[in-house]
Amino acid sequence: MLRVIFDTNIYGLLIEENNIEKINNSLSKDKEFIIYGFKPIRKELRQTSKTLKLGKIKQRNLLLCTYDELTKGKTLKFSREIYSLALNFYKKYREYGGIRNWKTTNIDVDFIIVACACYYKLDIVISNDTKTMLNPKSLKAYRAIALKEALRVPNFWKYNDLKRRYNF
C-alpha cells in the first residue's frame, strides 16, 4: 500500500485533464494508493479565484470537489511538530544557499507538506514544483534534517509518474 499526498499544483493539473471523472474514479477506488488530505493544501485551493472558469464550471469548485473526492475521510492533522520540522527544513535550505523567502514565495506551504509527509511516514509526495519543493537545495535539506531527526524522507513523484501509473 502506498500512502500519498499531493502538492496543491497536482489538483490543478488533474482538473485540466479531459477525462477527470474517470481519473478521480480510478484514484478513489485504488485501495493500494491512499491519498491523504491536509488543511494547508485545501486552504491554498480555497484561495483560487471564485470567478475563474474551466469551461462552464468554476475552477475553484472543481478543485475543491476533486480534493474532497480523492481525500474523502483521510485528512492528516497539522501540528506544532510539523511546523517546527518545516522551519528546520527551511533553515537548512537557506544554509545550502536557497534564496526563497519563507512567506512571500509560498515555500512555507511546500515545506509544511513535506514535513507532514515525513511526520506521518507517507511514502510519496507528488508535485511538479521544481522551483521550491523539488529544488535540489530543498531535497538536500529534507535529507539532512530527516537524518538528524531519524525520519524517513518520502519519495517524490512528478505528475507524469502519476499519469503513467494510471494511464491517463
Contacts in CASP RR format, 6 or more apart in sequence:
PFRMAT RR
TARGET T0000
AUTHOR 0000-0000-0000
METHOD contacts of the structure
MODEL  1
MLRVIFDTNIYGLLIEENNIEKINNSLSKDKEFIIYGFKPIRKELRQTSK
TLKLGKIKQRNLLLCTYDELTKGKTLKFSREIYSLALNFYKKYREYGGIR
NWKTTNIDVDFIIVACACYYKLDIVISNDTKTMLNPKSLKAYRAIALKEA
LRVPNFWKYNDLKRRYNF
1 31 0 8 1.000
1 32 0 8 1.000
1 33 0 8 1.000
1 34 0 8 1.000
2 32 0 8 1.000
2 33 0 8 1.000
2 34 0 8 1.000
2 123 0 8 1.000
2 124 0 8 1.000
3 34 0 8 1.000
3 36 0 8 1.000
3 120 0 8 1.000
3 121 0 8 1.000
3 122 0 8 1.000
3 123 0 8 1.000
3 124 0 8 1.000
4 33 0 8 1.000
4 34 0 8 1.000
4 35 0 8 1.000
4 36 0 8 1.000
4 122 0 8 1.000
4 123 0 8 1.000
4 124 0 8 1.000
4 125 0 8 1.000
4 126 0 8 1.000
5 35 0 8 1.000
5 36 0 8 1.000
5 37 0 8 1.000
5 38 0 8 1.000
5 41 0 8 1.000
5 76 0 8 1.000
5 113 0 8 1.000
5 116 0 8 1.000
5 117 0 8 1.000
5 122 0 8 1.000
5 124 0 8 1.000
5 125 0 8 1.000
5 126 0 8 1.000
5 154 0 8 1.000
6 35 0 8 1.000
6 41 0 8 1.000
6 70 0 8 1.000
6 125 0 8 1.000
6 126 0 8 1.000
6 127 0 8 1.000
7 41 0 8 1.000
7 110 0 8 1.000
7 113 0 8 1.000
7 125 0 8 1.000
7 126 0 8 1.000
7 127 0 8 1.000
7 128 0 8 1.000
7 129 0 8 1.000
7 133 0 8 1.000
8 41 0 8 1.000
8 44 0 8 1.000
8 45 0 8 1.000
8 109 0 8 1.000
9 127 0 8 1.000
9 128 0 8 1.000
9 129 0 8 1.000
10 126 0 8 1.000
10 127 0 8 1.000
10 128 0 8 1.000
10 159 0 8 1.000
10 162 0 8 1.000
11 41 0 8 1.000
11 45 0 8 1.000
11 63 0 8 1.000
11 66 0 8 1.000
11 67 0 8 1.000
12 63 0 8 1.000
13 128 0 8 1.000
13 159 0 8 1.000
14 20 0 8 1.000
14 23 0 8 1.000
14 24 0 8 1.000
14 66 0 8 1.000
15 54 0 8 1.000
15 59 0 8 1.000
15 62 0 8 1.000
15 63 0 8 1.000
15 66 0 8 1.000
16 54 0 8 1.000
17 23 0 8 1.000
17 168 0 8 1.000
19 168 0 8 1.000
20 62 0 8 1.000
20 66 0 8 1.000
22 168 0 8 1.000
23 166 0 8 1.000
23 168 0 8 1.000
24 66 0 8 1.000
24 69 0 8 1.000
24 70 0 8 1.000
26 166 0 8 1.000
26 168 0 8 1.000
27 33 0 8 1.000
27 35 0 8 1.000
27 70 0 8 1.000
27 166 0 8 1.000
28 69 0 8 1.000
28 70 0 8 1.000
28 72 0 8 1.000
33 165 0 8 1.000
34 74 0 8 1.000
35 70 0 8 1.000
35 71 0 8 1.000
35 74 0 8 1.000
36 71 0 8 1.000
36 74 0 8 1.000
36 75 0 8 1.000
36 76 0 8 1.000
36 120 0 8 1.000
36 122 0 8 1.000
37 67 0 8 1.000
37 71 0 8 1.000
37 74 0 8 1.000
37 75 0 8 1.000
37 76 0 8 1.000
38 75 0 8 1.000
38 76 0 8 1.000
38 78 0 8 1.000
38 113 0 8 1.000
38 116 0 8 1.000
39 75 0 8 1.000
39 78 0 8 1.000
40 78 0 8 1.000
40 109 0 8 1.000
40 112 0 8 1.000
40 113 0 8 1.000
41 67 0 8 1.000
41 109 0 8 1.000
41 113 0 8 1.000
42 64 0 8 1.000
42 67 0 8 1.000
44 106 0 8 1.000
44 109 0 8 1.000
45 60 0 8 1.000
45 63 0 8 1.000
45 64 0 8 1.000
45 67 0 8 1.000
46 60 0 8 1.000
46 64 0 8 1.000
48 59 0 8 1.000
48 60 0 8 1.000
48 63 0 8 1.000
49 59 0 8 1.000
49 60 0 8 1.000
50 58 0 8 1.000
50 60 0 8 1.000
51 58 0 8 1.000
52 58 0 8 1.000
52 59 0 8 1.000
52 60 0 8 1.000
53 59 0 8 1.000
54 62 0 8 1.000
76 116 0 8 1.000
76 120 0 8 1.000
78 112 0 8 1.000
78 116 0 8 1.000
79 119 0 8 1.000
81 119 0 8 1.000
82 112 0 8 1.000
82 115 0 8 1.000
82 116 0 8 1.000
82 119 0 8 1.000
83 112 0 8 1.000
83 115 0 8 1.000
85 115 0 8 1.000
85 118 0 8 1.000
85 119 0 8 1.000
85 145 0 8 1.000
85 149 0 8 1.000
85 151 0 8 1.000
86 108 0 8 1.000
86 111 0 8 1.000
86 112 0 8 1.000
86 114 0 8 1.000
86 115 0 8 1.000
87 111 0 8 1.000
88 145 0 8 1.000
88 149 0 8 1.000
89 111 0 8 1.000
89 114 0 8 1.000
89 115 0 8 1.000
89 138 0 8 1.000
89 141 0 8 1.000
89 142 0 8 1.000
89 145 0 8 1.000
90 102 0 8 1.000
90 107 0 8 1.000
90 108 0 8 1.000
90 111 0 8 1.000
90 141 0 8 1.000
92 140 0 8 1.000
92 141 0 8 1.000
92 144 0 8 1.000
92 145 0 8 1.000
93 100 0 8 1.000
93 107 0 8 1.000
93 111 0 8 1.000
93 135 0 8 1.000
93 137 0 8 1.000
93 138 0 8 1.000
93 141 0 8 1.000
95 141 0 8 1.000
96 137 0 8 1.000
96 140 0 8 1.000
96 141 0 8 1.000
97 137 0 8 1.000
98 135 0 8 1.000
98 137 0 8 1.000
100 107 0 8 1.000
100 131 0 8 1.000
100 132 0 8 1.000
101 107 0 8 1.000
102 108 0 8 1.000
105 132 0 8 1.000
106 132 0 8 1.000
107 132 0 8 1.000
107 133 0 8 1.000
107 138 0 8 1.000
110 127 0 8 1.000
110 129 0 8 1.000
110 132 0 8 1.000
110 133 0 8 1.000
110 138 0 8 1.000
111 133 0 8 1.000
111 138 0 8 1.000
113 125 0 8 1.000
113 127 0 8 1.000
113 133 0 8 1.000
114 125 0 8 1.000
114 133 0 8 1.000
114 138 0 8 1.000
114 142 0 8 1.000
114 153 0 8 1.000
114 154 0 8 1.000
116 122 0 8 1.000
117 125 0 8 1.000
117 154 0 8 1.000
118 142 0 8 1.000
118 146 0 8 1.000
118 149 0 8 1.000
118 151 0 8 1.000
118 152 0 8 1.000
118 153 0 8 1.000
118 154 0 8 1.000
119 151 0 8 1.000
121 151 0 8 1.000
121 152 0 8 1.000
122 154 0 8 1.000
123 154 0 8 1.000
123 155 0 8 1.000
124 154 0 8 1.000
124 155 0 8 1.000
124 156 0 8 1.000
124 157 0 8 1.000
125 133 0 8 1.000
125 154 0 8 1.000
125 155 0 8 1.000
125 156 0 8 1.000
125 157 0 8 1.000
126 156 0 8 1.000
126 157 0 8 1.000
126 158 0 8 1.000
126 159 0 8 1.000
126 161 0 8 1.000
126 162 0 8 1.000
127 133 0 8 1.000
127 134 0 8 1.000
127 156 0 8 1.000
127 157 0 8 1.000
127 158 0 8 1.000
128 134 0 8 1.000
128 158 0 8 1.000
128 159 0 8 1.000
132 138 0 8 1.000
133 156 0 8 1.000
134 156 0 8 1.000
134 158 0 8 1.000
139 156 0 8 1.000
142 153 0 8 1.000
143 153 0 8 1.000
145 151 0 8 1.000
146 152 0 8 1.000
146 153 0 8 1.000
END
